[in-house]
Structure formats: C-alpha cells, structure tokens
Amino acid sequence: MKNNFQRNGILLLCSLLWATVTVAQSPLTLNEAIAAGIKNNPNLQAAQLDSKMQLQLVKSAYELPQTEFTGTFGQINTKANDRNFAVSQTFSPFQYGAKKKLLQANSALSTLQAAQTQQELIFSIRQSWNAMLYYAELNKIMEKHNSLMKRFVRSASLKFDTGETNALEKTTAVAKQQELEQQIKQNQALLWVEQSKLKTYLNDTGDFRISDTLLTALPALTVLDSSMVVKNNVLQVAAENVRVAEAATKVQRSTLMPDVTAGYFIQSFTGNQEVNGATVYYDGAPRFQGFTVGISLPLFAGSGVAKIKAAKTNIEIRQKDAEYLQAQLKNQYYQLREQLATYESLIAYYKTTALPNAETMTENASKAYRNGDISYVEYVQAVETAMTIRTNYLNALNKYNQTVINLQFMVNQ
C-alpha cells in the first residue's frame, strides 16, 4: 500500500514537472508576443502612466492662490492699542476656463503619445520577429551549402591523397568551407541579437520559442489608400500639438485680464464713541467688521503682449510641422507601395524560375564533380551561384515583409 502511494506520488510529481516544462516551452505566436509587449513593456507603461497623470492634472485648473491672513496691532485708531484681523483671497476668473482647456489638450496629447508608443512597440516586435525568421532561414541555406562544401573538402582531400590533384584544390576547398562557417557564426550572432531585442520589448528574461518556423510572405493589406495615413498616431500627435499651442495662447491672453481680490476684516476700538446721539465706551474687543474688494490690472503689459505674439508664432510652427509630417508620410506611403509591387514581382520570378534552376544546378554540379566531368573551380562556382540565388530570394522575401510591416505602421494596423 505504501509502495503504491509512493509510486503514485512520483507519477504525480513527474506529471507536474512535465506540465511545467511543456508550458515553459510552449511556442510563442506573433499575436501573443504583441499582447505580452503591450502588457509588460516598461516604456509603454511609463507612457500610459503619463497619460493617467495628465488626466489627473485637469482637476488642477481651478487652482487658487494662497489665502492671505493678516493681523495689525497697535495704535490703529487712537493712542490705545487696538487689533485688526483680516482675510483676503485673490481670484483669476478669466484664466480658469483657458487653463482647463490647456490641461485637457495636454491630456489628449499624452493619450495619443501613449498610443504612438504602443504603435511603435508593435512595429518593433514585428520587425524583430521577421528578422529572426529571416536569419533562421538564412542559416538553413548556409548549413545546407556547408554540407555540400564539407563533401567537397572530403572529395578534394581524397583526390589529393591519391595523387589525382594538387594541393591547390584541397586548400581552396578548406578555405571556402571555413569561410562559410564564419558566415554562419556571424548570422547566428545576428539571430541572437534579434532574440535579445524581442526579450527587451516583451520585458521577458526567460527563454522562449517562436511558433513560426518558416519565413513566408506576409499577407498584404487588403485596403490601401493614402488617406489612411491620417490614422498614424505620429500624425495625430502632431495635429494635437497644434491644439495644445492654441490652448496655450488663450491661457497667455487670459493673463492680461484683471484679477479680483475679496476680503473680510474685524477690528477693535478702545474709547468713547458717539452712537445714535449717545456716548458709548468700547473696551477694545474686536467687533467692528467690513469687507474689501479690489481688482488687479496689468498696467505694464508689454511682456505679456510679447508672450502672446510668441505663442501665436508657436501655433504656426506646430501647423507647419504637422503639414510637413503629413507630406512626408504620404510620400513614404507611395514609395512603400512601389517597393511592395517590385518585391512581389521579384519573389514571383524566384519561385517560378530562379529557385528551380538553383536546385538543378546544385544537383548537376555535385553529380558532375563526383564523376570527374567538371573541375573543382566549376563545382565551387556552381554551388556558390545556387546559394546566391537562394540567398537573394530570401533577401527579396525579407524586404517584402519589411515593406508590409512598414505599411502596417504607416496606416496604424
């Protein structure tokens, strides 16, 4: 009974460990990576917190200056010592509405900036994801070519040992194969760099596997129109900067409007005072009260006027920035559309013509070299040409995907 219990416990523990390993090694999809980045990326979290802070600051629009409390003591009315207590408050009624609109504009700007940060994060994740697939696929091509070169080295070494050829063929074979291995190492380093980038974007220090194993052409956007560029958060941030500048100008204008001060005081009086025809003695207790009202006018408004002019100029600057940015984005959009069509045509050519030719070239060259029909120079040229074709196809596919990712960023999809 005890042995069964122990055995069941061990089986349960093994099951839990296996489940843990399975979960840890579960492949990560692109959508899951994007969701993880949106959830965990510290830069995006900081942008979202800034948006929250700016929204909280909207309630500070009706901030009042400190309330003033004063006390006056001494011979205020007569030679007797009296006391005067006063409280006053200054208001800027013409500024509160303008300040609130400026804070609301800043809040809207911060929200758009957070959205822009998220858009840029998604763009970066897609770029690294595609780059990882590209380097992994390039590694496969080079490894395949390396296996051919290793066979070439063995064949050249055998021919040299049997006296069929000189040392040049063997030396060339070894040099080519070693050079290729160095390229593979460099490519693996680039792959590691992209993995490290992706970990940073996701704020994940653990190991992960991506679900995609092949570099394939990304689906093109179904609807593409230059008017969709306005959805780009970069452009929306620029437009909101104009509204912030306009709100800031209104705040600056409001500073030339008068401030209002209202107060209340109570004071004492010591001595005789005639009240309604009768003499009354007051013992110095605070009992006489009243109110004060005043306004503050900007009589020397030269500085304020200059600031208003500068604020208006800032509006024009922001407008020009937004116009130029929109023109830039539209121009980039048209360039990307042209590039996309070029890469589509190039990929079609490689699939239908170049890649089949590269496969045939490799097979025929290997067979001919084994049979002694071609020299080692011809063999190396053939296999390297085939590798160049496969690599060029992969480069075209990579650039096509990069163009699609750029277009997705351009129209915020």
C-alpha distance (Angstrom), angle and dihedral (degrees) to the residues before:
residue distance angle dihedral
M1 . . .
K2 3.78 . .
N3 3.81 91.9 .
N4 3.80 91.1 51.1
F5 3.78 90.2 50.9
Q6 3.80 91.7 50.5
R7 3.80 91.9 45.9
N8 3.81 91.6 50.0
G9 3.80 89.7 48.0
I10 3.78 91.8 51.9
L11 3.80 91.4 47.8
L12 3.79 90.5 50.1
L13 3.81 91.6 49.4
C14 3.81 91.4 48.6
S15 3.80 89.9 49.6
L16 3.80 91.2 51.7
L17 3.81 91.8 47.6
W18 3.79 91.3 48.6
A19 3.80 90.8 48.5
T20 3.80 89.6 50.5
V21 3.81 92.3 50.1
T22 3.78 90.8 45.7
V23 3.79 91.7 52.1
A24 3.81 91.9 45.5
Q25 3.79 91.8 50.4
S26 3.79 95.3 42.4
P27 3.82 106.6 131.1
L28 3.78 116.5 -109.7
T29 3.79 119.5 -128.4
L30 3.80 123.2 -146.9
N31 3.81 92.2 -112.1
E32 3.80 90.2 50.5
A33 3.80 90.1 49.9
I34 3.81 91.0 51.4
A35 3.81 91.2 47.9
A36 3.82 90.7 49.0
G37 3.79 91.1 49.0
I38 3.81 92.4 50.5
K39 3.79 89.6 49.4
N40 3.81 101.1 42.1
N41 3.82 110.1 23.6
P42 3.85 108.3 117.6
N43 3.81 94.0 -152.8
L44 3.80 91.0 55.7
Q45 3.81 91.0 44.2
A46 3.81 89.5 53.6
A47 3.82 90.6 50.8
Q48 3.81 90.5 49.5
L49 3.80 91.1 49.2
D50 3.79 89.8 50.8
S51 3.81 88.6 53.1
K52 3.82 89.1 51.1
M53 3.81 90.9 48.9
Q54 3.81 93.3 50.3
L55 3.79 90.1 50.9
Q56 3.81 90.0 51.5
L57 3.81 89.9 51.0
V58 3.81 91.6 60.5
K59 3.81 88.3 79.0
S60 3.80 89.5 59.7
A61 3.81 92.2 69.9
Y62 3.82 92.7 97.8
E63 3.77 94.8 54.2
L64 3.82 111.7 152.7
P65 3.79 126.9 -153.3
Q66 3.78 116.1 -107.1
T67 3.79 115.5 -74.1
E68 3.80 111.0 -111.3
F69 3.81 121.3 -134.5
T70 3.80 118.5 -173.0
G71 3.77 136.4 179.0
T72 3.82 127.4 -164.0
F73 3.78 121.7 -164.0
G74 3.83 132.7 -177.9
Q75 3.78 139.5 45.1
I76 3.76 96.0 -11.4
N77 3.80 100.5 148.6
T78 3.82 106.1 5.6
K79 3.76 138.0 -3.5
A80 3.77 87.3 -75.5
N81 3.79 117.8 93.8
D82 3.82 112.3 -105.4
R83 3.81 135.0 174.7
N84 3.78 132.9 -130.9
F85 3.81 123.2 -168.2
A86 3.80 121.7 -171.6
V87 3.81 139.3 174.9
S88 3.79 124.5 -167.2
Q89 3.80 138.2 176.3
T90 3.80 130.4 -161.6
F91 3.82 121.3 -146.7
S92 3.81 131.9 -167.3
P93 3.82 100.0 -159.1
F94 3.79 94.7 170.3
Q95 3.81 93.9 54.9
Y96 3.80 104.0 51.1
G97 3.81 97.2 74.6
A98 3.80 92.7 45.2
K99 3.83 92.2 48.1
K100 3.78 91.5 49.5
K101 3.82 91.8 52.7
L102 3.81 90.1 49.3
L103 3.81 91.7 50.8
Q104 3.80 90.3 47.3
A105 3.81 89.6 51.2
N106 3.81 90.4 49.6
S107 3.80 89.6 49.8
A108 3.81 91.3 51.1
L109 3.81 89.8 47.5
S110 3.80 91.9 51.0
T111 3.81 90.8 49.8
L112 3.80 90.3 52.5
Q113 3.80 91.0 46.8
A114 3.81 89.4 54.0
A115 3.79 88.9 50.3
Q116 3.83 89.0 49.1
T117 3.81 90.1 51.3
Q118 3.81 89.6 51.5
Q119 3.80 91.2 47.8
E120 3.81 90.9 51.1
L121 3.82 90.8 47.0
I122 3.82 91.8 53.5
F123 3.80 88.9 47.9
S124 3.82 91.6 51.7
I125 3.81 93.0 47.4
R126 3.81 91.1 51.0
Q127 3.79 90.9 48.0
S128 3.81 93.9 51.3
W129 3.80 91.3 43.5
N130 3.80 91.5 53.8
A131 3.83 91.7 43.3
M132 3.82 91.3 52.8
L133 3.80 90.7 52.4
Y134 3.81 90.4 45.9
Y135 3.81 94.4 51.9
A136 3.81 91.7 43.4
E137 3.81 90.7 51.7
L138 3.80 91.4 45.0
N139 3.78 87.8 52.0
K140 3.81 90.3 55.4
I141 3.82 91.1 53.0
M142 3.79 92.8 48.6
E143 3.81 92.7 45.0
K144 3.79 89.6 52.1
H145 3.78 90.3 48.5
N146 3.80 89.3 46.1
S147 3.81 91.0 56.5
L148 3.81 88.5 54.0
M149 3.78 90.9 48.5
K150 3.81 91.0 49.6
R151 3.80 89.2 54.5
F152 3.79 87.7 48.4
V153 3.81 89.8 53.0
R154 3.80 91.9 49.8
S155 3.80 91.6 47.5
A156 3.81 92.9 46.9
S157 3.80 90.9 47.6
L158 3.80 91.2 50.5
K159 3.81 91.8 49.1
F160 3.79 90.4 48.9
D161 3.80 92.1 49.2
T162 3.80 91.3 50.3
G163 3.78 92.2 46.0
E164 3.81 95.3 -115.5
T165 3.80 92.7 124.8
N166 3.77 141.7 14.9
A167 3.81 129.8 -102.4
L168 3.81 92.5 -95.7
E169 3.79 93.5 74.8
K170 3.79 92.6 49.4
T171 3.81 93.0 45.3
T172 3.80 91.5 48.7
A173 3.79 92.0 49.5
V174 3.82 93.2 50.0
A175 3.82 92.8 45.6
K176 3.82 93.0 49.8
Q177 3.79 92.6 47.3
Q178 3.82 93.8 47.8
E179 3.79 91.5 47.5
L180 3.80 89.3 53.1
E181 3.81 91.4 51.2
Q182 3.80 89.2 54.4
Q183 3.80 89.7 52.4
I184 3.80 89.3 51.3
K185 3.82 90.3 52.5
Q186 3.80 91.0 49.7
N187 3.78 90.7 49.4
Q188 3.81 91.4 49.7
A189 3.80 88.8 52.2
L190 3.81 90.3 53.6
L191 3.79 89.3 49.5
W192 3.80 89.8 52.1
V193 3.81 90.4 50.6
E194 3.81 91.2 55.4
Q195 3.80 91.0 47.4
S196 3.79 88.7 51.9
K197 3.81 90.6 49.7
L198 3.78 91.4 51.1
K199 3.80 91.1 50.4
T200 3.80 88.7 53.2
Y201 3.79 92.6 49.6
L202 3.82 90.5 49.9
N203 3.83 93.0 39.9
D204 3.79 86.9 -129.9
T205 3.81 121.9 141.9
G206 3.81 95.3 -177.3
D207 3.77 129.3 91.1
F208 3.78 120.7 -96.0
R209 3.78 140.8 174.8
I210 3.77 123.0 -137.1
S211 3.77 117.1 -130.2
D212 3.80 96.1 -134.9
T213 3.79 115.5 83.7
L214 3.80 101.2 174.0
L215 3.76 133.2 54.7
T216 3.79 104.8 -124.9
A217 3.77 132.5 169.2
L218 3.80 111.4 -85.4
P219 3.80 115.8 -124.1
A220 3.78 109.9 -97.1
L221 3.79 119.0 -120.4
T222 3.79 109.6 -87.6
V223 3.80 95.3 -142.4
L224 3.77 119.4 37.1
D225 3.77 123.3 174.1
S226 3.79 132.0 146.9
S227 3.81 90.0 -124.6
M228 3.81 88.1 68.5
V229 3.80 88.9 70.6
V230 3.82 88.5 83.2
K231 3.83 87.4 71.5
N232 3.78 89.6 67.3
N233 3.81 108.5 110.4
V234 3.80 90.8 -142.5
L235 3.80 89.0 64.7
Q236 3.80 92.7 42.4
V237 3.80 90.1 53.1
A238 3.81 89.4 52.7
A239 3.82 90.8 50.7
E240 3.81 91.2 48.4
N241 3.82 89.7 51.5
V242 3.81 86.9 62.3
R243 3.81 90.6 54.1
V244 3.81 90.8 48.0
A245 3.81 90.1 52.2
E246 3.82 90.4 49.7
A247 3.81 91.4 50.3
A248 3.81 90.9 47.5
T249 3.81 89.7 53.3
K250 3.82 90.8 54.3
V251 3.80 89.9 50.8
Q252 3.79 89.9 51.8
R253 3.82 90.8 50.3
S254 3.79 90.9 51.1
T255 3.82 90.1 60.0
L256 3.82 88.4 71.1
M257 3.80 90.9 59.5
P258 3.84 119.1 93.9
D259 3.79 124.2 -92.7
V260 3.80 120.1 -137.1
T261 3.81 125.3 -138.3
A262 3.82 123.6 -165.5
G263 3.81 125.3 -176.4
Y264 3.77 146.1 172.0
F265 3.80 128.9 -151.1
I266 3.80 139.1 -175.9
Q267 3.78 124.8 -168.8
S268 3.78 143.6 175.0
F269 3.83 132.6 -120.6
T270 3.78 126.8 -160.2
G271 3.82 119.4 -159.0
N272 3.77 142.1 29.8
Q273 3.77 120.9 -32.6
E274 3.79 127.8 -179.4
V275 3.78 111.0 -125.0
N276 3.82 120.8 179.8
G277 3.81 91.4 -19.7
A278 3.78 94.4 -48.9
T279 3.78 129.7 101.7
V280 3.78 113.5 -119.7
Y281 3.77 125.8 -173.4
Y282 3.83 117.2 -140.5
D283 3.76 117.6 -157.7
G284 3.82 100.0 -152.5
A285 3.81 99.4 -92.7
P286 3.87 113.6 142.3
R287 3.78 105.4 -104.2
F288 3.80 107.7 127.5
Q289 3.84 111.9 93.9
G290 3.75 142.0 173.0
F291 3.82 146.9 153.7
T292 3.78 135.1 -106.5
V293 3.80 128.7 -153.9
G294 3.78 127.3 -176.9
I295 3.79 144.2 156.5
S296 3.80 132.0 -140.8
L297 3.80 116.4 -139.7
P298 3.83 125.9 -165.3
L299 3.79 96.1 -125.7
F300 3.80 91.4 163.8
A301 3.82 99.2 47.8
G302 3.80 100.2 152.2
S303 3.79 93.0 108.9
G304 3.82 92.5 47.1
V305 3.80 92.3 49.8
A306 3.79 90.6 50.9
K307 3.81 90.5 51.0
I308 3.82 90.5 51.3
K309 3.80 90.5 52.6
A310 3.79 90.3 49.4
A311 3.82 90.3 49.0
K312 3.82 90.2 52.9
T313 3.80 89.6 50.7
N314 3.79 88.9 51.1
I315 3.82 89.0 56.5
E316 3.80 89.6 55.2
I317 3.81 90.7 48.5
R318 3.80 92.0 52.1
Q319 3.80 91.0 47.1
K320 3.80 92.1 51.9
D321 3.81 90.3 47.4
A322 3.80 91.0 52.3
E323 3.82 92.8 46.9
Y324 3.80 92.6 48.8
L325 3.80 92.4 46.4
Q326 3.79 91.7 51.1
A327 3.80 90.8 50.1
Q328 3.82 89.7 48.8
L329 3.80 93.3 50.1
K330 3.80 92.8 48.2
N331 3.80 90.9 49.0
Q332 3.81 90.8 49.5
Y333 3.79 89.1 47.6
Y334 3.81 92.3 56.0
Q335 3.81 91.0 46.0
L336 3.79 90.9 51.7
R337 3.80 91.1 49.9
E338 3.79 90.3 53.8
Q339 3.81 91.9 46.4
L340 3.80 90.8 49.4
A341 3.80 91.9 54.8
T342 3.82 90.9 47.6
Y343 3.80 93.6 51.3
E344 3.81 91.7 45.3
S345 3.79 89.6 56.2
L346 3.81 91.7 44.9
I347 3.81 93.2 50.5
A348 3.80 90.8 49.8
Y349 3.81 90.1 52.5
Y350 3.81 93.0 51.1
K351 3.79 93.3 47.4
T352 3.78 96.1 48.3
T353 3.81 101.5 35.2
A354 3.79 120.6 2.5
L355 3.83 101.6 47.0
P356 3.84 95.1 48.6
N357 3.81 88.3 48.3
A358 3.81 90.7 50.3
E359 3.80 91.2 52.5
T360 3.80 92.2 49.0
M361 3.79 91.2 45.7
T362 3.82 92.2 53.4
E363 3.80 94.1 47.9
N364 3.79 94.7 46.3
A365 3.81 93.7 45.1
S366 3.81 92.5 50.4
K367 3.80 92.3 48.4
A368 3.81 93.5 45.1
Y369 3.81 93.1 48.9
R370 3.80 92.4 49.5
N371 3.81 89.4 50.8
G372 3.80 91.9 47.3
D373 3.81 93.6 -117.1
I374 3.84 94.5 126.0
S375 3.79 134.5 34.0
Y376 3.78 125.3 -112.0
V377 3.82 89.3 -105.1
E378 3.79 91.5 57.6
Y379 3.80 90.9 45.0
V380 3.80 93.9 51.5
Q381 3.81 91.3 46.4
A382 3.79 91.4 51.1
V383 3.81 97.3 48.9
E384 3.80 92.4 42.6
T385 3.81 90.6 50.2
A386 3.80 89.2 51.2
M387 3.79 90.7 49.4
T388 3.81 91.1 48.7
I389 3.81 89.9 53.3
R390 3.81 92.2 50.7
T391 3.81 91.3 45.5
N392 3.81 92.3 48.6
Y393 3.79 89.9 50.9
L394 3.79 89.8 51.4
N395 3.81 90.5 48.3
A396 3.80 90.7 51.3
L397 3.80 90.6 49.1
N398 3.80 90.9 48.1
K399 3.81 92.2 49.9
Y400 3.80 90.7 47.0
N401 3.80 90.5 54.3
Q402 3.80 91.7 45.4
T403 3.80 88.6 53.4
V404 3.81 91.3 51.0
I405 3.83 90.2 49.0
N406 3.81 90.0 49.8
L407 3.80 90.6 50.3
Q408 3.80 90.1 49.4
F409 3.79 88.5 53.5
M410 3.79 91.6 45.1
V411 3.83 93.7 57.5
N412 3.82 95.0 30.9
Q413 3.80 97.8 -115.1
